[in-house]
């Protein structure tokens, strides 16, 4: 299913609210172009203000969620089916909905999806080395730190590469 406005704008708005690691307009354009291609390996997971989680491709209808207040959080995944690896590119929660367990609920849904439905082996991610809330969340779900990448982000800041083995 193609991501079109207003959903694309809502995702960008929520992303701009996060303090660490928001994407530029060119990064978003590249993502949308890739996501909307027929051969896309990207997946979008959404959570609404009622705390319902959706995989955009199958469960979600854009017409049901046209107001920003209804999209509370999202996650972007790049799948590598040959390696049975899901790369968590981004997880973001609207500032008005933070501290309500939405990131945890979304991550739990994603882990279950890739373990039980897709039968993937691993979930991989990078996280800003100073994003202590995110680091705590990932550790709670048993992600293991692989190593620290110096100057990973455009601003020259560091990231930790983390991995969760699903089996």
Secondary structure, DSSP 4 states (H G I P E B T S, - for coil): ----TTHHHHHHHHHHH-SS-PPPHHHHHHHHHHHTSTT--EEEEEEETT--EEETTTT--GGG--SGGGEEEEEEEEEETTTTEEEEEEEEE-GGGTTSSHHHHHHHHHHHIIIIIS--SEEEEEEETT-HHHHHHHHHTT-EEEEEETT-STTS--EEEEEEE--
